[in-house]
Amino acid sequence: MSTSNQENLETFLRITKTVADNNECPTPFHLTALFEEHELPIINELDQALKKAGTSLTDEQCACLFANIANLNFEEGRVKDRTLMRDAEKALRIDSGDARDVVDGIENQFRTNQVFDEDEDWELFCAGLIAIACSDGHFAPSEEAYVKRLTPESKHLVTGQKISSEKNMEQLGECLANFNTRQRKCLAAHSINMMFVDGEWSSSEQEYFAIAAKKMRLSQFEEERLMKGLWTLHNLSVFA
């Protein structure tokens, strides 16, 4: 990693750590290792730090930072601090249309407890995520931890594993097609996260997601918007 990218990574981590601390957010899975590896202090003047980041980070790094600020700025499915998002959009040189797409894509993952309430729905939700995770041949510990963190009761995970093992992708896709629009978009968002959470973007997971998205009747616009937000969120390679 070049010196400038090392400095930019530290800027990214200090800002995201500060937002997480201010909003009392748990550390996202994709940032846990980086936060532990780089024990950096939080920032007292966040607005000034954002302005400085906007002049030193590349466009791709600014986009990743903006997406991660958004990811740490939701509470009960809603944007918590809209002033922060406006300031970040301006300071990081984010096009307003791109900002809306990114925030909308990220927002869908925070609706889980709002759109799933019946046991059967939770079980199918877990089954869909497990199927995506296992499509590359294994259910990684990080992937299992991700599903557990989302699931209110362990029985849903157990039943989801059973459903996933008993149904092929076509059969499971037919079941997931019965979800309503908000449930489908929420599952799709977490499915995209699942493809990143073990650090591997495998072709088998991408193929499975494409089939599931088709079965769930996600429009190309919805799929692209989800992917835009969540790909940008996880694209930490811009700091490599």
Secondary structure, 3 states (H helix, E strand, C coil): CCHHHHHHHHHHHHHHHHHHHHCCCCCCHHHHHHHHHCCCCCCCCHHHHHHHHHHHCCHHHHHHHHHHHHHCCEECCEECCHHHHHHHHHHCCCCHHHHHHHHHHHHHHHHHHHHCCCHHHHHHHHHHHHHHHHCCCCCCHHHHHHHHHHCCCHHHHHHHHHHHHHCCHHHHHHHHCCCCHHHHHHHHHHHHHHHHHCCCCCHHHHHHHHHHHHHCCCCHHHHHHHHHHHHHHHCHHHHC
